[in-house]
Amino acid sequence: MTHDEIHGIRTEIDELDRRIVALLAERENLVRRAGRLKTDAAAVRAPQRVEQVVQRVRATASDLGATPDVVERTYRAMIGAFIDLELTTLHTPPIDPSGPKTPTPPNS
């Protein structure tokens, strides 16, 4: 493999990484929305849902010619990171769309 071939492949990987990050940003937005609807950490961790997602992506990997084990490991890492993010969302009060409240000064 020549230097130019390696460079070309790396350029394609870089372009693909950009698309993946855009999809991750989209997924993060949905995770944050879902996190605001959940009431406790157990609902966020949702082990049955995690296994459901992992089984679905393993099947998709097989259908698309990817290595199911690699896809599973990637998804488990990603899901773990999003669970951590969602847990912080769970414990953060929602932002008031009307903006911050200005404290009223005490009467003198």
Summary of the structure (lengths in Angstrom):
residues: 108
radius of gyration: 20.8
end to end distance: 80.7
largest distance: 80.7
contacts: 218
relative contact order: 0.11
helix: 75%
strand: 0%
